[in-house]
Amino acid sequence: MAEPPSARVVVRVRGLVNRFGGQTVHDGLDMDVLEGEVMGIAGGSGSGKTVLLQTILGLHPPDAGSIEIQGRDISDLSRAERRRFTRDCGATFQNGALISSLTVGQNVELPLREHFDLGDAALESLVALNLSLVGLSGDAARKYPAQLSGGMTKRAALARALALEPRLLFLDEPTAGLDPISAAAFDGLLSSLRTQLRLTVVMVTHDLDTLFATCDRVGVIVDGRMITDTLDGLVRSSQPWISEYFNGPRGRAAQGVRHG
């Protein structure tokens, strides 16, 4: 799908190849993320959704291809530029990836301590602000990850990802494992934060309700490449896997909620 003339591409992936042994997961994959949008990444099991996210974040070196963030090839960044890149990109990973031996507040503090020289009072204030942003009370700061519900864990991880005020937010299965009510609440939170903080969001998810509730466009990985369109366009797609995914029973139910 052609991008709107005024849209600015903030993430550009071209010709991406990722291999694991004899298996090629990405085979010349292209992807553009436009400023201010929520871009979903979908695909079957083993299609390389999480690997794609890790590659964009520089956590997994690709076998071929290029990745540009804000117009800069991430493979050419100096150490100082890499540090700025880290500040501009917040990320959450599956299961929250909170450090179990630290309190929630200490988890949220981690990126702040790494990038800034701040006193305890300032850190405490920023932790409280970020927890408030994601709908957690100040009491949550003193709890350990094991004391949190699934929904609270996802929100705490999001608070940590937002601590450095990133412009780009990468989410890996943010509603996985949540009950429908908690998942819907997280979808609403994401939509609110996207507007409030003017975020660009790239989100891996298999949750059709989340795709329909939050995404402007979705890139579907099929046979190692990506097919990108609006949700309405994907619903009309003739590609067999995409058609079955978006027009199967769960897909029709998600569409019904969206238009209901």
N, C-alpha and C positions, 0 to 999 in steps of 0.2 A: 504494500500500500504506500502510495506517495505521501510524504510528510507535508503538512501545511507549510506554505511559503514562509511564514513568520517563525516557524519552530526552529529552535537551536538544538543541535545534537550535542549532548553532553557526555554520552558514552557511545563510542563507535568500535564495533568489533568487525574485523574483516578476515576472512579466510582461516578461521580458527580450526586447528587440528589438535585433538588430544587422543593419544593412544595409550592403552594399558596392555602390555604384552602384544598379543595378536589381535586385540579388539580395538577398533577405531570407534570412539564415542562421538567425537565431533569431526566432521569431514568437510571442511570449508564453510563453517558456520559464519553467517553475517548477522549482525544485530545493531540497531540504533536505538538509543533511549533519548527521548526529547525532554527538554527542560520543563520542569513543573508537572510532568505526568506520573501516574502510577503505572508502571510496566510490569505485567505478570509474565512469569516464565512457567510453562506447563510442558507436559510430555509424559510418556509412559515410564514405568520403572526401568532403571538402567539407561535412560536416554541422556544422562549427564547434566541434569539441571543444577545440582549442587556443585559439580565440578566446574560448570560454566561460571557460577558465582565466585568460586574460589579462584579461578583463573583471572577474572576481571579484577579481583582484589589483590592480585599479585601473590596469592598463597600457593598457587600451583603453576609452574612454568609450562607453557604450551609447547607442543612439538612444532607448530608452525602457526603463522598468522600474526595479526597485530591488534593491540587494544589501545585506544586513546580515551583518556579522561580529560574533559575540559580542553580538548585540542592537543594534549600532550601524550606522546607514546610512553606508556608506563615503563617500558623496558629501557628508556633513555634517561630516567630520572636519577639525579644525584641523590646522595644521602639526605641532604637538607630538603630537597624537593619531595623525596619519599616521605619524610616526616610531615610536610605540609599536606601531602596527599592523604596520609593517614588521618589527619585532623579533619579533612573535608569529607571523609567517607565514614559514616557510622554503619555498623553491621550487627545483626543478631544471627545466631546459629541455632541449629536444631537442639531442642531440649534446653535452650537458654544459655548453656555454657557458662553459668555462674560458677565462681570458685567456692566450693562448699565450705572451706575453712574460714571464709571471710563473711562478715555480715553483708546484708544488702547494701547498706551505706558504704561500706568499704569497697564493695564491688563497683559501685557507681563512681567512687573516688578514684579508682585506678587510672583511667585515662587522664583525669585532671592532674593527678600527681605526676604523671609521666611528662606532661607537656607544659605545666605551669608551676611556678614557685609560689604557692599560696599557703596562708596560715590556716590553722584549724577552724577558725570561725568562718572564714570565707568558704572553705571546703564544705563545712556543715550546711551553710546557707545554700550553696549550689546543689548539694545532694537533695536537700528538701525541695528546692525548686524543680529539679528534674523528676523527682518522685511525684510531685504534685501534677506535673505535666501529663504523666501517664496514669493518673487517677489513683495513686497510692498515698496513704497517709504517712505522716512523719514517723509513726510507730513502726512502719515496715523497715525503716533504716536499721533498726536494732535486731531484726530477725535474721536467722541464717536461712540459706536456700532450702534446706530440708523442712523448714517450718512453713513454707509457702505452698499455696495451692498452685495448680498448673497455670491458671490464668494470671495469678500474681507473679509467678516466675517469668512468664512472657513479658509482663509489664516492667518488671525489674530489669530484665535484659534490655528492653527498649530504652529505659531510663539511662542505662550505661551507654548505649549506642548514641544517645542524643546529648551526652554530657559536653561534648566539644563543639556543639552547635554546627553539625555537618550540613552541607548543602545536598549531599547524596546519601540516601539511606538504603542499605541492602538487607533484605530479610529472607531467611531461609526457613520455609515452612512455619510461619509465625503462629498459625492456629492448629498445628498438628497436635493431637492428643487432647484438645479442649472439647468440652461438651458444647452442644449447639448454642446455648445461651452465652457462654463465655467467649466462644468464637465470634458470635455476632457483636458482642460488646467490643472485642478487639478490633473488628472491622470498622466499627463506628469511631473508635479512638484513632485509628490510622487515618481515616478520612478527615477527621477534625485536625489532627496534627499536620497533615499534608497542607491544609489551607492556612492554618495558624502560623506555621514555621516556614512556609513556602518551600517545601521539600520536593525533591525528585526522588521517587521510590522505585527500586527494582526488587521484585518479590518472587521468589520461587514458592509455588504452592500447588498442591493437588486438589485443594478445596474449591469446588465449583462455586459454592456460595460466596466465598471470599473473592474469587475472580469477578463474579458479576456485581458484587457490592462495592468493590474498590477500584477496579482497574479501568484505565482509559483504553489501553491496548494490551494484547497478549501475544507473546511469541511462543509458538509451539515447536518443540524439537521433534522432528520426524526424520528418521534415517540419517541422523548426524547433521542435519541442517535445520534452519529455523524458518517457519512460516509465520509472519507477523501481520496482524490486522486488528480492527476493532472487534469487540465481542459480537456485534451484529454481523460483521463480515465473516467471522469464524463459524457462527451458527449456520450460515448459508454455504460454507465451504463444501466442495465435492471431494476433498481428500478423505479417504475412507476412515483413517484413525480419528481425525479431527471431527468428522461428521458424527461418528459413533460416540465420541467423548462428550461433545456439546449437545447432542440431540438424543442421548440415551435417557433413561428414566431420571437419573440424578440431574442431568443437564437440563431437562425440561422442567424439573421441580425448581431448580435455581433460577431459570428464566421466569417462571411464574411468580416467584417472590420478588424478582427485580421489577416486573411490570405490574405487580399487584397493588 
